[in-house]
Structures are given as structure tokens and as C-alpha cells.
Amino acid sequence: MGRASKAQAQENRQRVVETASRLFREQGTQVSVADLMKAVGLTHGGFYKQFASKEALVDEATAHAFEEFTRQYLPASGSDSAPDSDSGDTATQEGLTQEELIDVYLSAEHRDNAADGCPLAGFAPDRARATGDSEAHRVYAQGARDFAEALATEDQNGLTRLSTLVGALTLARATKGTPISDEILDAARAALTESN
């Protein structure tokens, strides 16, 4: 029975990390431990059996979000991403060209689904307000660097492309429900794909 409860505890811990990753991207890290545990279906007291602090959970949730994002959108680590012979775009592990990645990233669906969206945009407000050096800060900075490197082309700097993507998504989310929201997405898409 001890093994089953250890396995259940590990499964519960993973559910907390996954749920926190989604809630933090959607609502920010100010989500209370009580609300988080309620969303998972566990008791508030169970949190401290699994995590030393909320900051420790923020660290893990941030890392989890970047792992998911990397698997879905960025080339496999160490792989030789070959340019697409027709467009010159680099293909990601999912078979997306950079143009396809830009279209998915700057879509209304991505704008409207922050919980499962890019951690760079989702965690940006919290990282900007955070003080001190944390594991979440390190993971966030490395995630930004990795995404920028994956976005670089012969014609465009990866940091510029990254800033355009994340900035446009953030502004589109902030103006959602107004005509300018879609206009922002369209303008950023045009700016990033015009030279390809």
C-alpha cells in the first residue's frame, strides 16, 4: 500500500504542477494556493506536503510550461533543422515552417487561450514584477533565448522576431473584443512574413 500512496502522491504532485502552469499563464502567479488546490480537486493542506513553498511551485510550473511549449513549437534540441526547400523557413519538430509557426502563434485561438499558450507572453507580467533571482527567472530567460534562436532567419534577427511575436500577442490579448486586437495580429504576421 505504501507504493500505491507514493505513486498517487507523485501523480497528485504532477497534476498540481500542470494545473498551476495553466492557471499562472492565464491569471498570473497571484492565484492563491487554496484556489489552485481547489482547481486540482485536492485539499489546501496537501500543498505543503508536496512543495516547500509557492515560489518552488512557480519554479516548477514555469519549467513545465516551457517544456510543453518547446515540445510543441520549437525544433528538437540538437536536431539539424533543415530549411524548407520552397520557403527557406526552418521546420520545427512538428513539421511547422516558421511561417506556419507565426500563423499559429498570432492566431485568434492562441490569443484567446492563454492557459495553454506561450509561457513568454503568459508569465511576462509576473517576471517583470519579480524581484531577485529565481529558478523561474532563469528558465524564463533561457526560454526567451531558445525561442529567439529558433526564430532567426538570414534576413531577420531572432530577438526582433521574438519581440514582435510576444509583444503582438500580449497587446492582442489586452485589446481582445475590439477591432484593433485582430489588426495587431495581422500587422505582426505581415511584418514577420513579408521578407520570406
N, C-alpha and C positions, 0 to 999 in steps of 0.2 A: 504494500500500500504506500510505503514511503516513496517508491519510484514514481508511482502514479501521481502523487501530490507534487513531487518535484517537476514532473512533466507538465502538470496542469499549471503550476506556478510559472513555469517558463512560457507556456502558451499565453497566460494572462498578461505577463510582462510584455510580450511581443504585441498583443492587442492594444495595450496602453500606449506603447511607442508609436504604433501605426495610427491610432486614433489621435494622439497628440500631434503627430506630424500633419495630419489633415486639418485639425482644428486650429493649430497655430498658424498654418498658411492662410486659413480662411478668416480667422478672428484675431490673430495675434497671440503672443505668449502671455498676455494678461488673463487668458482663460484660467479660471480657478481650478485647483486640484479637485475640488468637490464636483464641479461641472464636468470636468474631464472623466472622472471615475464614474459619474452617473451615465455619461455617454457610452462608456465601455460596458456598463452593467455590473460594476464592482463597487465595493464599499470604499469610502474615503480613507479609512484606516489601513486598507490593504496597500495603498500607495507607498507608504513608508516602509513596508516590508520589502518592496521591490526597488525603491530608489532612495538614495541618500538625501536628495533634495529636488526641488522643482528645477533648479538650474541643471542638475545632472540629467533630468528628463529632457530639457530643452536641448542639451548637447546631443543626446541620442536621437531625438526626433528630427533635429536638423540633419544629422548624418543620414538617417533613414530617408528623408526627403531627397537628398542629393543622390543617394544610391539609386532610388527609383527613377529619378529624372535622368541620370546618366544612362541607365539601362534602356530607357525608352527613347531618348533623343540623341545621345552622343555616341561617337564611334567607340567600339570596344577598346579598352586600354591595351596599348601595344600593337594594335592591328594596323596594317597598312591600308588606310582608306584611300582607294584609288579614285581619281577624278572620273566623273561620268563622261563618257566619250562624247556625248552630244552637247552637254551644257558646260562642262568644266567644273561643275559642282562636286564637292566631296560627298560620297554616300555615307550615311550613318549605318550602324549595325542593323537597324530595322529596314534598311533599303531606301531610306528617305534621302533625297538630294537636299542640298542646303535650301533650295527654293521651296521644296515641299516642307522642310522643317520650318521655314519662315511662315509659310501659309498656315501651318498647324498652330504655331506659336501665336500668330497675330489673328487668330480666328475668334469669332464671337463665342464659340464654345469654350475656348481656353479662357477668354476674358470672364465668362460667366461661371467658371468652375475653379475658383481659387484653391479649394481644398485639395484638388488633385493636380494643381498646376505647378508652374515653375517655382522652386524654392527661392530663387533670386528675387523675384517680384514679391512672393508671399512673405518672406522673412525680412525684406528690406526695411520696413519701418522699425521693427524691433532691433535689428542690427544697428541701425543708425542711432538709436537712442541708448543702446547698451554701453555700459562703461566697463573698463577692464578687459583683460584678455581671457577669453574662454575657449573651450573646445568648439563651441558653436561658431564663434568668430573665425577661428582657424579654418573650419570646414567650409564656412560661407566664402571666405576669401579664396580658398583653393577651388571651390566650385565655380566661382566667377572666372578664375584664371583658366580652368579647363574648358569652360564653355566658350570663352573668348578665343582660345587656341583652335577649337573645333570650327569656329565661325570664320576664321581668317581666310581670305582669298588672295589671289595675286593682285587684285585691284582694290581691295578694301581691308583695312585694319580690323582685326578681330575685336578689339576693345571698343572701337567705334560701332561696329555692328551689334555687339552685345548691349551697349548703352542705348542704342536705338530700339532694340527689341524690348528690353526690360522697361525703359522709360515709356515707350508707347503703350505697353501692356498696363503699366501702373496708371497712366493717365486715362486710358480707355476704361479701366475699372472704376476710377474715380468719377468719370462722367457718364457711366452706364445709364441708359434710359434717355439719353439726349442724342441728337443727331451727331454732335461732334465726336462721340465715342467711336462710332464706326468710321468717321472721317480720319481720326487719328490712326486707327489700324490700317486703313487703306493707304494713307500717306507714308507710313513707315514701311509697309510692304513695297510700295513703289520705289522708295528711296533705296531699299536694300536689294531689290532685284533688277533695277534699271541697267546696271552695268554687266549683268550676267548674260 
